[in-house]
């Protein structure tokens, strides 16, 4: 899966708008940049975000609120911002979803 640098910056600019204490889903970010069927592409871009700068990628979770499985620090970062988790380990999207 390939992506352009321009698309990467569009995704990262959208991610940069998520306020502390809120989260967005990969699909939500994909819709914001006009690529509504490309949630996985958003995930791919975020996995390489360090090459483009410092962005709050920890604020993006899957549609059910599940954090990235191979990134244990993500939960810690979200908790520091006051994000609420349910007993199943997922973010409470009803409380913490970014309404953009």
N, C-alpha and C positions, 0 to 999 in steps of 0.2 A: 504494500500500500504506500503510494507516494503522495506527497503533498508539496505545494509551492510554499516558498518563504512568505509570500503575501498572505496566503490562507493561514499559515501559522500565526502571523502577527494579528490577523483578524480574530482568531480564536483566543489568543492570549490577551488581546485588548478587551474582549468580552469578559474573560475570566477576571481581569484586573478590576472590573466594575463590581464584582460580588463583594458586598460589605462584610466586615468581620462579624462573626456570629451567625452568618447565613451560608447556605450551600446551594449549588445548582447541580442539575444532572447533566450528563454528557449530551443527552438529547436536547435539553434546554439550550445549551450552548450551541449545538449544531443548528437549531432553529434560528437562534439570534444572528448567526452569520450566513443564513440563507442556504444551509446544507442539511435540511431536516432529516434526511435519511442517512446521515453520516456520523452518528454518535460514536462509532468505533474509531473513525478517523480523528475525532476530537480527542479520544483517549490516547491514540498514537501520538498526536501532537503534544499533548500534555506530558507524556512519558519522556519527551525530548526537550521540554521547555527550558531546561538549564542552559541549552545552547543559544537561547535567544535573550536571556536575561533572568531577572528575579520576579516571578509571578506567583500569586497565591493559589497555586494548583491544588493545594490541599482542600480547597473549598468546593471541589467538584467530586461528586459521588455518582453511583449508578441510580437509576430511576426509583429503586426501592430504598435508597439511602445507604447502601452498602459501600463502605470505603474500599479502596484498592486493596486486593488481597496480599500483595507483596510489598506493602508500604506501611509497616506498623506505626511509624511516626505520624502518619496522617491523623489517626484518631487522637493522638496526644495534642497535635496542633489545633485540632478542632475543639477539643475540650478546653484548651487554654483560652479560646475565644468565646466560650460559653455555649457551644453547640450542644444540644440535648440528644442523647442516645437512648434508644429503647433497649429493653432487656435482651433482645436478639442480636445486639451489637450494631444495628443500623441507626443512622441518623433519623430522628423524628422529623420527617419531611413536612408534616402538618404544622409544626412549630417553626422549623428552621429553613424551609425552602425560600429562596430569594424570589420575590415577586417582581419581575422586571417587565 
